Amino acid sequence: MRLHMAGRSELRIIRMKDSHLPEVFSLIDNENWGWEFAEIQQIYGLDQGSSVVALDGRDIVGLVTCIDFGSTAFIVHVIVRKGWRGKGVGVRMIETVLADLDSRGVSSVELHANPEAVEFYNQFSFKRLEDITFFAKDAPHSFPEPSAPSESSFSWLSPDDAPALSEALSTVFGYKKEDVEKALSKTPPHQALARIVSGRATAMFLSRTGRDLNAAGPWFMDEPTRAEADGMIRTMLSAVPAKRVDVLSPASNEVAKATFESCGFSVAKAGIVRVARSNSAANRYPGSVLSLGHLGLI
Ligand SMILES: CC(C)(COP(=O)(O)OP(=O)(O)OC[C@H]1O[C@@H](n2cnc3c(N)ncnc32)[C@H](O)[C@@H]1OP(=O)(O)O)[C@@H](O)C(=O)NCCC(=O)NCCS
């Protein structure tokens, strides 16, 4: 846990605390990735034991935010303060977090790596799974053309019904049902839209509203078509507050890409790479996955 650096005071890697959050947020905000303070609080609220900070005296010079969902963990932010980069701080923080997750038997760790940093994760046995595109759309969310005929096939579910929401999501996304259910009970979405056929969800779309944004996803649809995807996203957009909407979508999903673009989304960042370090085979998302959760699983 301790790192000695020539010419500097001793650097300590310690568990992130509540009192660190404002400074942690300020470091994240400096990167201009569009995160809100409330989301950092949400990450910390989901898991108060897995995130770390690197301290030089009392100053935070690095951070890793991480949510241990149970069998899968998701690393959300990895940042070393400018001036401290390239001195081994990032490696020490990731090693600390991974050792901790390993000791708890977490079998798979995922993250969305920035294109500029993706190779940093090779040294920890993370493997590239797929490319992810970050799309964003500003309000208002109205459409000049008439609404798609399929809109009526979707219905709103109770956002608090974690068992119902997690059932289908976990199967499609390949995560353990208990993990998804636990996460959704701790932080329910604000909107939950589904298409139910014979009692089974064949499509589902969750969304969360923050101070300035709606984080849209996860979203899946069995055998998605443009018309159905268009109808579903319009129904969702008609219900979210008039704020920016952010989505993370597997880059290989052409239906998702065409749907987001036709609804006024544009690419905020391309070439994000989903990487995983896993005991078992972590898989690419199937073609039914149109967008992911902001916090990995949810
Ligand atoms: C990426 C980041 C966290 C790495 O932390 P760091 O403390 O600078 O990295 P370290 O000094 O521990 O790096 C150790 C090794 O990783 C390699 N490495 C560091 N940054 C890298 C990068 N961006 N891409 C590829 N390899 C990288 C180094 O070459 C070094 O290897 P070496 O010792 O053989 O030369 C840091 O540079 C950072 O905060 N960048 C801006 C924010 C960011 O992009 N975060 C990642 C989000 S996914």
PDBQT file of the ligand as one rigid body, heavy atoms in Angstrom, charges set to zero:
ROOT
HETATM    1  C1  LIG A 301      -3.660   6.680 -17.679  1.00  0.00    +0.000 C 
HETATM    2  C2  LIG A 301      -3.145   7.097 -16.297  1.00  0.00    +0.000 C 
HETATM    3  C3  LIG A 301      -4.175   6.776 -15.245  1.00  0.00    +0.000 C 
HETATM    4  C4  LIG A 301      -1.874   6.267 -16.022  1.00  0.00    +0.000 C 
HETATM    5  O1  LIG A 301      -1.380   6.573 -14.752  1.00  0.00    +0.000 OA
HETATM    6  P1  LIG A 301       0.167   6.903 -14.512  1.00  0.00    +0.000 P 
HETATM    7  O2  LIG A 301       0.409   7.045 -13.074  1.00  0.00    +0.000 OA
HETATM    8  O3  LIG A 301       0.542   8.037 -15.401  1.00  0.00    +0.000 OA
HETATM    9  O4  LIG A 301       0.823   5.576 -15.092  1.00  0.00    +0.000 OA
HETATM   10  P2  LIG A 301       2.062   4.800 -14.478  1.00  0.00    +0.000 P 
HETATM   11  O5  LIG A 301       3.192   5.732 -14.277  1.00  0.00    +0.000 OA
HETATM   12  O6  LIG A 301       1.637   4.005 -13.310  1.00  0.00    +0.000 OA
HETATM   13  O7  LIG A 301       2.339   3.880 -15.729  1.00  0.00    +0.000 OA
HETATM   14  C5  LIG A 301       3.073   2.786 -15.638  1.00  0.00    +0.000 C 
HETATM   15  C6  LIG A 301       3.193   2.115 -16.970  1.00  0.00    +0.000 C 
HETATM   16  O8  LIG A 301       2.003   2.213 -17.763  1.00  0.00    +0.000 OA
HETATM   17  C7  LIG A 301       2.309   2.811 -19.012  1.00  0.00    +0.000 C 
HETATM   18  N1  LIG A 301       1.302   3.817 -19.341  1.00  0.00    +0.000 N 
HETATM   19  C8  LIG A 301       0.983   4.897 -18.623  1.00  0.00    +0.000 A 
HETATM   20  N2  LIG A 301       0.024   5.616 -19.254  1.00  0.00    +0.000 NA
HETATM   21  C9  LIG A 301      -0.240   4.961 -20.392  1.00  0.00    +0.000 A 
HETATM   22  C10 LIG A 301      -1.113   5.211 -21.467  1.00  0.00    +0.000 A 
HETATM   23  N3  LIG A 301      -1.916   6.283 -21.490  1.00  0.00    +0.000 N 
HETATM   24  N4  LIG A 301      -1.142   4.318 -22.480  1.00  0.00    +0.000 NA
HETATM   25  C11 LIG A 301      -0.324   3.239 -22.463  1.00  0.00    +0.000 A 
HETATM   26  N5  LIG A 301       0.529   2.944 -21.464  1.00  0.00    +0.000 NA
HETATM   27  C12 LIG A 301       0.578   3.802 -20.450  1.00  0.00    +0.000 A 
HETATM   28  C13 LIG A 301       3.608   3.528 -18.831  1.00  0.00    +0.000 C 
HETATM   29  O9  LIG A 301       4.282   3.539 -20.037  1.00  0.00    +0.000 OA
HETATM   30  C14 LIG A 301       4.282   2.769 -17.773  1.00  0.00    +0.000 C 
HETATM   31  O10 LIG A 301       5.009   1.731 -18.318  1.00  0.00    +0.000 OA
HETATM   32  P3  LIG A 301       6.605   1.762 -18.176  1.00  0.00    +0.000 P 
HETATM   33  O11 LIG A 301       6.865   1.888 -16.691  1.00  0.00    +0.000 OA
HETATM   34  O12 LIG A 301       6.993   0.454 -18.764  1.00  0.00    +0.000 OA
HETATM   35  O13 LIG A 301       7.000   2.948 -18.962  1.00  0.00    +0.000 OA
HETATM   36  C15 LIG A 301      -2.761   8.597 -16.242  1.00  0.00    +0.000 C 
HETATM   37  O14 LIG A 301      -1.837   8.887 -17.223  1.00  0.00    +0.000 OA
HETATM   38  C16 LIG A 301      -3.951   9.544 -16.376  1.00  0.00    +0.000 C 
HETATM   39  O15 LIG A 301      -4.515   9.979 -15.381  1.00  0.00    +0.000 OA
HETATM   40  N6  LIG A 301      -4.320   9.922 -17.609  1.00  0.00    +0.000 N 
HETATM   41  C17 LIG A 301      -5.414  10.854 -17.860  1.00  0.00    +0.000 C 
HETATM   42  C18 LIG A 301      -6.755  10.258 -17.488  1.00  0.00    +0.000 C 
HETATM   43  C19 LIG A 301      -7.036   8.972 -18.221  1.00  0.00    +0.000 C 
HETATM   44  O16 LIG A 301      -6.978   8.912 -19.436  1.00  0.00    +0.000 OA
HETATM   45  N7  LIG A 301      -7.358   7.924 -17.470  1.00  0.00    +0.000 N 
HETATM   46  C20 LIG A 301      -7.636   6.634 -18.002  1.00  0.00    +0.000 C 
HETATM   47  C21 LIG A 301      -9.074   6.513 -18.247  1.00  0.00    +0.000 C 
HETATM   48  S1  LIG A 301      -9.506   4.961 -18.957  1.00  0.00    +0.000 SA
ENDROOT
TORSDOF 0
